Amino acid sequence: MLPTIEWKDDAVVMIDQRKLPASEVYVTCKTANEVAKAIKTMVIRGAPAIGVAAAMGIAVGMMRSRATGTKQFTTEFQKACDLMAGTRPTAVNLFWAIERMKKTFAAAAHDGQSVDEIKRRLVSEARAIHDEDVQSCRTMGTYGAGLVPESARILTHCNAGALATAGYGTALGVIRAAAEQGKKVAVLADETRPFLQGARLTAWELVKDGIDTTVITDNMAGAMMRLGQVDLVVVGADRIAANGDVANKIGTYGVAVLAKEHGIPFYVAAPLSTVDLQTPDGSGIPIEERNDREVTHVGTTRLTPDGAHIRNPAFDVTPAKYVTAIITERGIARAPFTESLPQLFEGAILKTS
């Protein structure tokens, strides 16, 4: 399993995804500020991975607190939570993880535990969030693999693999599980402009796993579908609204429309921590706008003329009508999502193939 992020020697260690595939460089974060910066600058990215990083960032920040009383410690804890919450707005997993850490803190404080005991509980909770994410991805992969034919050409957009999670992956977890079951899978990986997560990260992961992988530019997807080169699409998500609208990396919406036009199943793989039942539909999902330079430059080379206006929304929203099914660790949800998604939270396990 790729070492996306781990707790090691009271520090948070993560692979620097900006450097891939040219080099494997690991960043060690010893403070909450360092973790927050790593999230903001895309050292680590992918909704589940960001959630894990935020939890670990809070834990490592509180581990280094010099507060001796619970009042000062509580103030510092809230500041650490606010720091993480301000890093990236779209991925709901980030806020889900922060809420889990807040509940852990509140329970420990209610029990009258000392500052040192609270620190230990926060670290334990952060590590549990990490381990649960890996397990949920594997379970999700098993459910999703059932939707993959014995021989399949799969298109994916962005990176929803081990690098986007604590390990194994969501969309790529489905692909990995299908391959592990002996199915013959080949992947078309959209390059995913402007940050090239598909070309740099998805292709890197799958090649390391020995899975047949072809990188295409984003504007080739429709042509590949028309030529019969795509059997299904599997993508991840950063937030899923209560009605099944899906926020994912910019360009996903276009892929979904093309898939619908060509009669190709469009699947979304994401843990329940990505589902936001408090947001009725996609219009309520905040869309992050990132730095112009991601569009204007590749490395140090400028691609656009001075004076041209730039837009760089990092995500778009795919309406639920384009989504064939949502694959989670509790099974596969289908329309109407306003009924099937809440069932998952109520404990139901949906096994609809």
C-alpha positions as CSV (number, residue, x, y, z in Angstrom):
1,M,0.0,0.0,0.0
2,L,1.3,3.4,-0.9
3,P,2.4,5.4,2.2
4,T,0.2,8.5,1.6
5,I,0.2,9.7,5.2
6,E,1.1,8.2,8.5
7,W,1.7,9.0,12.2
8,K,5.4,8.4,13.0
9,D,7.4,9.4,16.0
10,D,4.8,12.0,17.1
11,A,4.9,13.6,13.7
12,V,2.8,13.5,10.5
13,V,4.7,12.1,7.5
14,M,3.2,12.4,4.1
15,I,4.4,11.9,0.5
16,D,4.8,15.2,-1.4
17,Q,2.4,14.7,-4.2
18,R,3.6,17.8,-6.0
19,K,6.9,16.0,-6.7
20,L,5.4,12.8,-8.3
21,P,6.1,11.0,-10.5
22,A,9.6,12.5,-10.9
23,S,10.7,11.8,-7.3
24,E,9.3,10.3,-4.1
25,V,9.8,12.9,-1.4
26,Y,8.4,12.7,2.1
27,V,7.4,15.7,4.2
28,T,7.5,15.5,8.0
29,C,5.1,17.9,9.8
30,K,5.7,18.5,13.5
31,T,3.2,21.3,14.0
32,A,-0.4,22.0,13.2
33,N,0.7,25.0,11.0
34,E,3.0,22.7,9.0
35,V,0.1,20.3,8.3
36,A,-2.3,23.1,7.4
37,K,0.3,24.5,4.9
38,A,0.7,21.0,3.4
39,I,-3.0,20.8,2.8
40,K,-3.2,24.3,1.3
41,T,-0.3,23.8,-1.0
42,M,-1.4,20.4,-2.2
43,V,1.5,18.4,-0.7
44,I,-1.5,16.2,0.2
45,R,-4.8,16.3,-1.6
46,G,-7.9,14.1,-2.2
47,A,-10.9,14.5,0.1
48,P,-10.4,11.4,2.4
49,A,-6.7,12.1,2.7
50,I,-7.3,15.7,3.6
51,G,-9.7,14.6,6.4
52,V,-7.0,12.3,7.8
53,A,-4.4,15.0,7.5
54,A,-6.6,17.5,9.4
55,A,-7.2,15.1,12.2
56,M,-3.5,14.3,12.5
57,G,-2.7,18.0,12.2
58,I,-4.9,18.8,15.2
59,A,-3.4,15.9,17.2
60,V,0.2,16.8,16.5
61,G,-0.6,20.4,17.3
62,M,-2.1,19.5,20.6
63,M,0.7,17.1,21.4
64,R,3.1,20.0,21.3
65,S,0.9,22.3,23.4
66,R,2.6,23.5,26.6
67,A,-0.7,24.2,28.3
68,T,-1.0,22.8,31.7
69,G,-4.6,23.7,32.4
70,T,-7.7,22.6,30.5
71,K,-8.9,26.1,29.9
72,Q,-5.8,27.2,27.9
73,F,-5.6,23.8,26.3
74,T,-9.3,24.1,25.1
75,T,-8.5,27.5,23.6
76,E,-5.5,26.1,21.7
77,F,-7.5,23.2,20.5
78,Q,-10.2,25.4,19.0
79,K,-7.6,27.4,17.2
80,A,-6.1,24.2,15.7
81,C,-9.6,23.2,14.5
82,D,-10.2,26.6,13.0
83,L,-6.8,26.5,11.3
84,M,-7.6,23.2,9.6
85,A,-11.1,24.3,8.7
86,G,-9.6,27.3,6.8
87,T,-7.4,25.2,4.5
88,R,-9.7,24.1,1.7
89,P,-13.5,24.6,1.5
90,T,-14.9,22.0,-0.9
91,A,-14.0,18.6,0.6
92,V,-16.5,17.8,3.3
93,N,-14.3,15.1,4.7
94,L,-12.1,17.8,6.2
95,F,-15.0,19.2,8.3
96,W,-16.2,15.7,9.1
97,A,-12.8,14.8,10.6
98,I,-12.6,18.1,12.5
99,E,-16.0,17.3,14.1
100,R,-14.8,13.9,15.1
101,M,-11.8,15.4,16.8
102,K,-14.1,17.9,18.6
103,K,-16.4,15.2,19.9
104,T,-13.4,13.2,21.1
105,F,-12.1,16.3,22.9
106,A,-15.5,17.1,24.4
107,A,-15.9,13.5,25.7
108,A,-12.4,13.5,27.3
109,A,-13.0,16.8,28.9
110,H,-16.4,15.7,30.2
111,D,-14.7,12.7,31.7
112,G,-12.4,15.0,33.6
113,Q,-9.3,13.7,32.0
114,S,-6.0,15.5,32.3
115,V,-4.3,17.5,29.5
116,D,-1.9,14.6,28.9
117,E,-4.8,12.1,28.8
118,I,-6.7,14.3,26.3
119,K,-3.6,14.5,24.1
120,R,-3.4,10.7,24.0
121,R,-7.1,10.4,23.1
122,L,-6.7,12.9,20.3
123,V,-3.8,11.0,18.8
124,S,-5.7,7.7,19.1
125,E,-8.7,9.2,17.4
126,A,-6.6,10.6,14.5
127,R,-5.0,7.2,14.0
128,A,-8.4,5.5,14.1
129,I,-9.7,7.8,11.3
130,H,-6.7,6.8,9.2
131,D,-7.2,3.1,9.8
132,E,-10.9,3.3,9.2
133,D,-10.4,5.1,5.9
134,V,-8.1,2.3,4.6
135,Q,-10.7,-0.3,5.6
136,S,-13.6,1.6,4.1
137,C,-11.7,1.9,0.8
138,R,-11.1,-1.8,0.7
139,T,-14.8,-2.6,1.5
140,M,-15.9,0.0,-1.1
141,G,-13.6,-1.6,-3.7
142,T,-15.2,-5.0,-3.1
143,Y,-18.7,-3.6,-3.6
144,G,-17.6,-1.6,-6.7
145,A,-15.8,-4.5,-8.3
146,G,-19.1,-6.2,-8.7
147,L,-20.1,-3.6,-11.2
148,V,-17.0,-4.2,-13.4
149,P,-17.4,-6.7,-16.2
150,E,-14.9,-9.5,-16.5
151,S,-13.1,-7.5,-19.2
152,A,-13.5,-3.8,-19.0
153,R,-12.0,-0.5,-20.2
154,I,-12.4,2.0,-17.4
155,L,-12.1,5.8,-17.7
156,T,-11.3,7.8,-14.6
157,H,-10.7,11.5,-14.0
158,C,-8.3,13.1,-11.5
159,N,-6.8,10.9,-8.8
160,A,-9.0,8.9,-6.4
161,G,-6.4,6.3,-5.5
162,A,-4.3,5.5,-2.5
163,L,-2.8,9.0,-2.8
164,A,-6.2,10.6,-2.3
165,T,-7.0,8.5,0.8
166,A,-5.2,6.9,3.7
167,G,-4.6,4.0,1.3
168,Y,-6.0,1.8,-1.4
169,G,-8.3,4.4,-2.9
170,T,-11.9,5.0,-3.8
171,A,-12.3,5.0,-7.6
172,L,-8.9,3.3,-8.0
173,G,-9.9,1.0,-5.1
174,V,-12.7,-0.3,-7.3
175,I,-10.3,-0.8,-10.1
176,R,-7.7,-2.5,-7.8
177,A,-10.3,-4.8,-6.3
178,A,-11.5,-5.8,-9.8
179,A,-8.0,-6.6,-10.8
180,E,-7.4,-8.6,-7.6
181,Q,-10.5,-10.7,-8.5
182,G,-8.8,-11.6,-11.8
183,K,-10.8,-9.3,-14.0
184,K,-9.1,-8.0,-17.1
185,V,-9.1,-4.2,-16.6
186,A,-7.5,-1.5,-18.6
187,V,-7.6,2.1,-17.5
188,L,-7.8,5.4,-19.5
189,A,-6.6,8.1,-17.2
190,D,-7.6,11.7,-18.0
191,E,-4.6,13.9,-17.5
192,T,-6.8,16.3,-15.5
193,R,-5.7,19.8,-16.2
194,P,-4.5,22.0,-14.7
195,F,-2.8,20.1,-11.8
196,L,-2.4,16.9,-13.8
197,Q,-3.5,14.5,-11.1
198,G,-4.4,11.9,-13.6
199,A,-1.2,12.1,-15.7
200,R,1.1,12.4,-12.7
201,L,-0.6,10.5,-9.9
202,T,-3.2,8.0,-11.2
203,A,-0.9,6.7,-13.9
204,W,2.0,6.4,-11.4
205,E,-0.1,4.4,-8.9
206,L,-1.6,2.1,-11.5
207,V,1.7,1.4,-13.3
208,K,3.3,0.5,-10.0
209,D,0.4,-2.0,-9.5
210,G,1.0,-3.5,-13.0
211,I,-2.5,-2.4,-14.2
212,D,-2.7,-1.6,-18.0
213,T,-2.9,2.3,-18.1
214,T,-3.1,4.8,-20.9
215,V,-3.0,8.5,-20.2
216,I,-5.2,10.7,-22.4
217,T,-5.7,14.5,-22.5
218,D,-9.0,15.6,-21.0
219,N,-10.4,16.6,-24.4
220,M,-10.0,13.0,-25.8
221,A,-12.6,11.4,-23.5
222,G,-15.5,12.0,-25.8
223,A,-13.7,10.6,-28.8
224,M,-12.7,7.5,-26.9
225,M,-16.3,6.9,-25.9
226,R,-17.5,7.3,-29.5
227,L,-14.9,4.8,-30.7
228,G,-16.1,2.3,-28.2
229,Q,-13.0,2.4,-26.1
230,V,-14.8,3.0,-22.7
231,D,-17.0,0.5,-20.9
232,L,-17.6,2.5,-17.7
233,V,-16.4,5.6,-15.8
234,V,-15.4,5.5,-12.2
235,V,-14.5,8.7,-10.3
236,G,-14.2,9.9,-6.7
237,A,-15.8,12.8,-5.0
238,D,-15.1,15.7,-2.7
239,R,-18.6,16.3,-1.6
240,I,-21.9,14.6,-2.4
241,A,-25.1,16.5,-1.7
242,A,-28.3,14.9,-0.2
243,N,-29.9,14.6,-3.7
244,G,-26.9,12.9,-5.2
245,D,-25.2,15.9,-6.9
246,V,-21.5,15.3,-6.9
247,A,-18.7,17.8,-6.5
248,N,-15.4,16.4,-7.9
249,K,-12.3,17.7,-9.7
250,I,-13.0,20.2,-12.5
251,G,-13.9,18.4,-15.7
252,T,-15.9,15.6,-14.1
253,Y,-19.2,17.2,-15.2
254,G,-18.1,17.1,-18.8
255,V,-17.1,13.4,-18.5
256,A,-20.5,12.6,-17.0
257,V,-22.4,14.3,-19.7
258,L,-20.4,12.5,-22.4
259,A,-21.0,9.2,-20.6
260,K,-24.7,9.8,-20.5
261,E,-24.8,10.6,-24.2
262,H,-22.9,7.4,-25.1
263,G,-24.9,5.1,-22.8
264,I,-21.9,4.4,-20.5
265,P,-22.3,3.9,-16.8
266,F,-20.9,6.7,-14.6
267,Y,-20.1,5.6,-11.1
268,V,-18.9,7.6,-8.2
269,A,-16.9,5.9,-5.4
270,A,-16.7,7.7,-2.0
271,P,-16.9,7.0,1.7
272,L,-19.9,8.1,3.8
273,S,-17.7,10.9,5.2
274,T,-18.0,12.5,1.7
275,V,-21.8,12.5,1.8
276,D,-23.2,15.8,3.1
277,L,-26.9,15.3,4.0
278,Q,-27.0,18.8,5.3
279,T,-26.5,20.2,1.8
280,P,-29.7,19.7,-0.2
281,D,-28.2,19.9,-3.6
282,G,-25.0,20.9,-5.5
283,S,-25.8,24.6,-5.6
284,G,-24.9,24.7,-1.9
285,I,-21.4,23.2,-2.3
286,P,-18.6,25.8,-2.1
287,I,-16.3,25.6,-5.1
288,E,-12.6,26.5,-4.4
289,E,-10.9,28.9,-6.8
290,R,-7.1,28.2,-6.9
291,N,-4.1,30.3,-7.9
292,D,-3.9,31.5,-11.5
293,R,-0.4,30.1,-11.9
294,E,-1.7,26.5,-11.9
295,V,-3.3,27.4,-15.3
296,T,-0.8,29.9,-16.7
297,H,2.3,27.8,-16.1
298,V,3.6,24.2,-16.3
299,G,6.6,24.3,-14.0
300,T,8.5,27.4,-14.8
301,T,7.1,27.7,-18.4
302,R,4.4,30.2,-19.0
303,L,1.6,29.0,-21.4
304,T,-0.6,32.1,-21.5
305,P,0.0,35.7,-22.6
306,D,0.2,38.5,-20.0
307,G,-3.1,40.3,-19.8
308,A,-5.4,37.3,-20.4
309,H,-7.9,36.7,-17.6
310,I,-7.7,33.4,-15.8
311,R,-10.3,31.2,-14.1
312,N,-9.3,28.3,-12.0
313,P,-12.2,26.6,-10.2
314,A,-10.8,23.4,-8.7
315,F,-14.1,21.5,-8.8
316,D,-17.4,21.3,-10.6
317,V,-20.7,19.8,-9.7
318,T,-22.2,16.8,-11.6
319,P,-26.0,16.7,-11.3
320,A,-27.4,13.5,-9.9
321,K,-29.2,12.7,-13.1
322,Y,-25.9,11.8,-14.7
323,V,-24.8,9.5,-11.9
324,T,-25.6,5.8,-12.4
325,A,-24.7,4.8,-8.8
326,I,-22.7,5.9,-5.8
327,I,-20.4,3.2,-4.3
328,T,-19.8,3.5,-0.6
329,E,-18.4,1.3,2.2
330,R,-22.0,0.3,3.0
331,G,-23.0,-0.6,-0.5
332,I,-24.2,0.9,-3.7
333,A,-26.7,3.7,-3.7
334,R,-28.9,4.4,-6.7
335,A,-31.6,7.0,-7.5
336,P,-33.6,8.4,-5.9
337,F,-30.5,9.3,-3.8
338,T,-32.6,11.3,-1.4
339,E,-33.9,7.9,-0.2
340,S,-30.9,5.6,-0.7
341,L,-28.2,7.9,0.8
342,P,-30.0,8.4,4.2
343,Q,-30.5,4.6,4.4
344,L,-26.8,4.2,4.5
345,F,-26.5,6.4,7.5
346,E,-29.3,4.6,9.2
347,G,-27.3,1.4,9.1
348,A,-28.7,-0.2,6.0
349,I,-26.3,-2.1,3.7
350,L,-27.2,-1.6,0.1
351,K,-26.0,-4.4,-2.1
352,T,-27.8,-3.5,-5.3
353,S,-25.6,-4.6,-8.2
